[in-house]
Structures are given as structure tokens and as C-alpha cells.
Amino acid sequence: MRGKVVFSKDIVPIYPTKFHSRMETAEPNFSHFGISEEEGDKLVAEVVRFILFKTHQNSGCPIKRDELTQLITKNYHNRSLPSLVLNKATTKLSTIFGYDMTELQRARPSSTNQARSSQSSADSKSYIIKSQLDPGVYRKHIEDTKKSHLTGFAFVVIGIINLAGGKITEESLWHHLGRLGVSQDDERNSDFGSTKLAVETLVQQRYLQKDKTNGPEGLTLYYELAERGLHATASSSFKECISQMVMNEATTIELD
């Protein structure tokens, strides 16, 4: 079956993705760049291998376009070549491995304060790959149940921030997580290891982003939903789960 390597799908299982996909259109062949078709095919294969390995190695974190461009132009110095190679790599990932490679439309922190966390425009373009398999088939044959605790943690964190209006202070986030038994200072959690690192991983995967603002009490760190987190909260399955959780919480309060 296609798509045997498990990537970021097992972090927040919201289906299907609706990010803007790169589409292959009429384009020149490799001969326009003085490269034989054989050399071009090898270059495409190298990029595909890099994307698959990098995604697996970094737990589904987006791959910066700059990284792919450097790989492509390492031996071939032509500014137009990366677009051709990436289009062909996108097609290979789809037809052979069953993955869509999509470009993230990077969301910026809501604050206009200059003291925000460093997020330069240089890394604004990045890509992720998502399985094309039917959600039910993916869950049955591909999804790694050993990582279900990571899925649950991501869902809870995104849910907390979503219910807070899409943005929450670091202090408030850890307060809510503490009510669930997840301590900010826990470096040896039986499920996550370092809980701080678990949250930071969601930032690296672009489910969350950090923002800093200056106020009367000094510098305050906020977490807000990044592009993948925003996409997750827009799905009907996410909304249904959150609605059910809120109803259960209300019932518990009434019983108490």
C-alpha cells in the first residue's frame, strides 16, 4: 500500500488537508538547463528522498524551501531550476508514494509589537507532506497507535488555545495543563519526557507559534494557533470533539 512511512498525520488526525497544493503545469524540460533527462531524474529522486527522510527525522516539521533550493543548486547554478525540480518531485511524491506536498501559507503573530519572537521572512516558505489515503484506511493500516499520547496532547493544547480565542499567555496555558496533571517543570514525564519540549515541538511543527508583547507588567509570552493549528480547528471533527468536551465539563460542574 502507498504511504508506508508515518509522518505528521499522527500528530493531529484532522482530515483531509486543504492547504494550497503545488500543481504541475506546462513547463520546460531539463534540456533547457543543459541537463540530461537522466541527470534531472536523479536530482528529482534526491529531492524526494530528502523530503521523506527529513519529514520522518523531524517528526513532520515543515521543510524550508531554502533547504530544498540549496540541495538542488548545489551542483547546478540556475535560479529557475528549483521550481522545475520541485514540481516534478511533487508529482513523484503523489503518484509513487501517495503524498501531497503542500506549501504552508505562514500565519503571522497577531501582535504588531516589535518584541515578538524571531520569525524572519527568509523561512516564510515551507512544505509539508500529507497522506492521500482515505482517513479510515490510514487509521487502520498506517497510523502509529504507539504515538496516540502525542496526538492527544496536541489536541488538548490546540483545544485550550482555541477555546481561549486563538491566543493565550504561557502562564494560562500551563495553568490549564496543570489541571490535567501536566506540569511545566516535568522533565521526565512518562509519556512526553520534557513537557516544555513537547509544547515546543508543536511550535516547530507549526501547530502553534509564540509571540511576545510588552505591557505594564513587562514582557509577556503568548502562544497562538499557527497555520496547521488553525486548519485543524476548522474541521468538523475537531469542533464536534470540543463541543462534546464542553458539554461533559458542564455536566460535571452541575453534578458537583
N, C-alpha and C positions, 0 to 999 in steps of 0.2 A: 504494500500500500504506500502511496506517496506520503511524504511528510513524516518520516520516522523520527526525526530529531526533535526533541521537546524544547521549545523556546518560551517566550514570554506569555504565550497563551495561558500557561498555568498560573499566572500571577493574578489577573482579574478576568475570569472567564465570561466576558461580555461579548456577544456575537451579534451580527457579523461586523467587521470593521467598515467604516465609511470614510476613512481618510482618503484624500485625493490620491489616486493611483497614477503612476507614470505610465503613459501609453506609448507604444512604439508606433511611429508614423513613418511616412516615406523619408528615407534618409540615405546618405551616401554610404558606399561600402568602404572596406578598409583600403582598397587600392587608391582612393582619393588622398590617403595619408601616407602613401608609399609603403604600405604594409601588406604583406601577402595574406590571403584568407586564412591560411594555416596559422600564421603568427597571430592574427586577430582572434581566431578561435581560442588559442592558448591563453591570450590575455583575458578574454571573457571568462574562461574557465578559472583562471587565477582569481579574478574578482569574485566569482560565485563562491569559490572555496573560502575566500577571506570573509565574505559576508556570513556564511554558515558557521564558520569557526568562531568569528568574533561575537556573533549573537549568542552562541552557546556558552562561550567563555565568560561573557559579561552579563549573563542572566537576562538577556533580552534588552539590554540598554541600547538606545539608538546609536547608529553608526554615523559619524560625521562625514559629510560629503568631502571635506578636506582630506580625510584619511584615504578615501577611495580615489580621489584625484591624484594624490601623491603616489599611490600604488600604480595607477595607470600611466602617469607621466614619468615614472622612474627611468624608463629607457626610451620613451617616445615623447618628444617635446613638441606637443601641438595642443593648443588651448581648446580646440573643438573635439579632440579625440575622446575625452571623458564622457561627453554626452552620448556619443555613439556606443561606447562600450557599456555604459550603464543601462541604456535602452535594451541592448542585446542580453545583458546579464539579467535584467528584469524578466525578459521573455523566457530565458532558460530556467530561472527560478520557478516560474509559473508552470511551464509545460513539462518540465522534468521532475521537479521536487514538490510541486503543488503549493507554492508560497506566493503571496502577493507582496511585492516590495513597494512600500508606500512612503511618501515624503511627509514628515510631520510639519504641520503649519504651526510654528512655535508660538505659544501664548506668552505674553509678557506679564510681569507682575503688575497688579492694578495700581500700585503706588507710583507716583512720579518723583518721589524723594530720591535724591542723588545718593543716599546712603544704602541703596539696595545691594543685594548680593551681586557679585560679578557674574554677568551673563552677557558676553560680548556678541556682537553681530557676526563674528567670524565663525561661530559654531551654530548659527541660526538654521542652517540647512542640515537635516539629518534624516536617516531612513530606518525603518523597522520592517521586519517580515512577519506576515501573519498567515496561518494555515488557511487554505481554501476548502478544507474538509467541512462537511456538514457538522454543526455543533454536537449532535448526538453521536455521530461516528467518531468525532475527535475525543469526546469524553470516554467512549467505550474502548478505543484502541490506542490512543496516543497520550492522553492526559496522565501525568505522573501523580498518582494519589499520595505518594510519599511527601509531596510538597504542598499538600492541601492546607497545612497550617499557614504557609506563606500567602496562599490565596485568601484565606480567612482574615489574616492580619491586614492585608492590603484593602480588603473590602471594608473592614471596620474603620480603618484610618480615613479612607476616602469618604465613607458614610458620615463620620463625625464632622469632617470639614464641610461636606455638602450640606448637612443639617445646620451648620453654623453660618450658612450663606456663602460658602465657597472660599472662606478665608478665616483663619483662626490663629491666635497667638500660640507660640510654642508652649507657654505655661498652661494655657487652657487645654491644648491637645493632650499633654501629658497628664493633666488632671483627669480628663475623661478616660484615658487609657488606664490610669491608676485605679479607677473604679472597676475596671475589668481585670485587675490583678497584674497589669503590665507596668513595671517600674522603669522610670527613665535611667536609673543608675544600675540596672541589672546588666552585668557584662557576661553572665553565664546562664542565660535563660535556656531552659531545656529544649525549647523549640526554635528560638531565633539566635541564640548566642548573645551578642550585644543588641539590646533593643534600640539603642540610638542608631546603630549601623543599619538595622532593619528599616528604620524610617528614612535614613539617608539613601538606601538602595532605591526606595520609591521615588526619591528626588532624581537620582541618576537615570532611572527608567522613564522619567518624565510623566509620572502619575501626579507628582507634587512638584512645587517649586517654592523656593524660600525668598522672602522679601524682608528688608529691614527699614524701619521708619523711625525718625526722631520725634519724640514727643516730650511733654512736660516731665515725664519720669525717666527720660533718657532714651537709649536705643532699644527698640523692641523688635524681636524676631517673629515673623509671621510665616505660616505655611498656607499656601493656597493651591487650588487644583491647577495642574498643568494640562497640556492638550490631551494626553491619554486619560487623565482623570476626568476631565470634562466630557470626553467621549463616553467613558464608562457610565457616568451618571445620567447620560441622556437615554440610555437603553431602557426598554420597558421592564426587563427582568430585574434590573437594579432598583428601579422605582418600586416594583412590587415587593421586593425583599425589604426595602427601607420602610415601606408602608406597613408591612406585617410586623416589623420590629417595633415601630412606634405604637401600634395597636397593642402589642403584648406588654410594652412598658406601661401604657396607660392602664391596662387591666391589672397589672401588678400593683400599681400605686393605689388603685381603688380598693383592692383586696387588703392592702396594708392599712 
